[in-house]
Amino acid sequence: MWLWSVAFAITNGEPVPPGGAPAVVALDPGSTGGFLIHPQVVLTTAHAFDGVDLAQEPEGDAEVFFGDARGQGGLRVPVASVVVHPAYVSIGFSPNAVSSGPVPENDVALAFLAEPVDVPVIALNEAPLDDAWIGMSLEIAGFGAPASGAAPTGAKHRGDTRIASYEADVVMLFDAEGAATCIGDAGTPGVRFVADQPVAVSLTSIGGCGERPERHMRIDRYLDWIRDEVGDAGLIVRSVAPLGIVCSSLIDGGDAHAVLPVGTELLCEAFGVGTIEEVAWDWGDGTEESTTGARGGHAYAEPGSFDVSACIATGQTHCVAPVRVDACALPRPAFEALPDGDAIVVTYTATPQPEACILESVWELYAGDGAQGEPLRSTSGEAPVFDVSGEPAGDYTVVLNEHGIVGDGAATATVQVRRGCACSASSTRGGLLAVLLAMLGLRRRG
């Protein structure tokens, strides 16, 4: 016998719609489940292969079933090989032992299919669990019994449950009013959706049948082993965020980094498990407020970078990772230019705005007192050092044009280059207003 004849299934679930949860599979013979993580690899439970000599077992003795119900069409693909986690500890248990006593450790295995299948895979969560995950709802699906003590039906069912607790490699799921894994679905996933992509947070090891917490293996703790055995090609890895905030503006959409003009209202929304009752916002500029519900808004009076943080109340209160916000003003560039031998050294002197506010900074060097004709030199980015070793002594004009998300700004400075003399200048914004200073032989023009 290739597989155990008993495993775990969905209690208090509902039938999936036709074609639903296509990556959730059944392994035959037996009633163990699993899920497709790669076009040719199914992640399942290790205890399904207890007592099997994997090196000697004839190829093709096991199959993976893709479909809505056993015996009703679908696709069957032979299993070519199986890799059990090297640290797996078996207890040789039966369903009568799921409520107490020893439990299997590192209860994960990979079933490699004889050929790839054209079925959307389930992504793997890489985010580590912490206390903010407690209470998160997960979707479960699998083949098997609709209730504790009932025989598996062979039809795929689904339901929702919640994370109750976690430890080193294990996460426990339980919802007294929700669904649960039970006889028929060991190896099936606990899934969270990220941008409509199902992401597996856990894999069923021991079901609870709605009577006790069910024991799952944490996907994030086994991701490195999976990558070592399967490789990165074909795998999809995502980070599940149990609670968080997303912020948006008129400039760009919600992200971990929002950019907007000074005076424009920033709109933020909290997301996560359960009903969000209240959010305590810290807008990062000394302003704090609390809002009922998930949404809040704020406008910044001055440019700068701010970290927006929030503590979200959903029965329990959790403070979440901050979102960076850049508030931008119209560029007001300023700089100083100083001859230094055969070079003109430029120093930016304006109060810098956040990097995201300035799309491009273009520096140009012209011969003469004024920006006329073609520039001798042109560069983008940080304040430059212009090489004038091949140029004659005389006046040179440095021009800075800044292109920002809320407009453009310009500054100019005229520098007198004399061999053996340092004659500097400070920039003026938007024109050539001359300021003549005679000090120690220094002529400054801007």
Buried (B, 14 or more C-beta within 10 A) or exposed (E): EBBBEBBBBBBBBEBBEEEEBBBBBBBBEBBBBBBBBBBBBBBBBBBBBBEBEEEEBEEEBBBBBBBBBBEEEBBEBEBBEBBBBEEBEBBEBEBEEBEEEEBBBBBBBBBBBBEEBEBEBBBBBBBEBEEBBBBBBBBBBBBBBBBBEBEBBBBBBBBBBBBBBBEEBBBBBBBEEBBBBBBBBBBBBBBBEBEEBBBBBBBBBBBBBBBBBBBBBBBBBBBEBBEEEBEEEEBBBBEBBBBBBBBBBEBBEBEEEBBBBBEBEBBBBBBBBBEBEBBBBBBBBEEEEEBEEBBBBBBBEEBBBBEBBBBBBBEEEBEBEBBBBBBBBBBBBBBBBBBEEEBBBBEBBBEEBBEBBBEEBBBBBBBEBEBEEEBBBBBEEEBBEBEBEEBEBEBBBBBBBBBBBBEEBBBBBBBBBEEEEBBBBBBBBEEBEEEEEEEEEBBBBB
